[in-house]
């Protein structure tokens, strides 16, 4: 077998290659990842925080040997942060240095390639090799950002007034994540394959723990997962994520504990829960 293929050839191939990176995918995830690659469609991934939405994009990049280009959205992220901007300081230096030259000459000069600051979306379009583009937490940005993304996704090209239209050399694999703090537009939803990731089943979570914290005996592993799942059912500000389950299992190993006794749980709740009121609720729920 030659080098790693930068796409997926079947659902089983996507499942196996994601597993090879340490990401155990459900059937729905493996199928959606394969279809996204086969149909050239973005994936819109929704679900609670901490279920592995961002981790999926990272696993897809590792599994296909592609670079991951990530745009982290936040309130107020704009075209200059997402697409490109001009390096004004450098432009001013050049204009000052060429103060005797005529403006036409200077203008073509300062709006050239070396003054362009590439942001994630432009970087993904201009990349020489196929990439995975992750647009993380799009729901935190405003509708304008969504419009910009839609435009990009419709034809994978970007127009920069001073430089012209730049078409993508390769279509990136695109993953858009959302924690559903606001509704995304119908236009964006239509464009994407939709994937809702929830907390994994007990069996899958046990396998994840086994993979990332090998060495825990089965009974302890199962009770650890059971406790975490019970805590998620409670009314917590921030329920424990899958990666926190793994952290807790690793904590158990590094403390050399061989079972989940009250003393261990009491001492290590801060690995699992990140708010004091959640820790208090957990103490009550677990009768510590």
PEPE-V467344 format. One record per helix or strand of 3 or more residues. SS is the DSSP state (@ for helix, = for strand). FROM is the first residue (numbers start at 1). TO is the last residue. If there is no record, write none. Layout:
ss->SS from->FROM to->TO
ss->SS from->FROM to->TO
//
This chain:
ss->@ from->11 to->20
ss->@ from->27 to->39
ss->= from->43 to->46
ss->@ from->53 to->64
ss->= from->67 to->72
ss->@ from->79 to->82
ss->= from->84 to->86
ss->@ from->88 to->97
ss->@ from->103 to->110
ss->@ from->113 to->115
ss->= from->116 to->118
ss->@ from->120 to->126
ss->= from->131 to->136
ss->@ from->138 to->140
ss->@ from->143 to->155
ss->= from->157 to->160
ss->= from->164 to->167
ss->= from->173 to->178
ss->@ from->186 to->191
ss->= from->193 to->196
ss->@ from->202 to->212
ss->@ from->218 to->233
ss->@ from->242 to->254
ss->@ from->262 to->272
ss->@ from->276 to->285
//
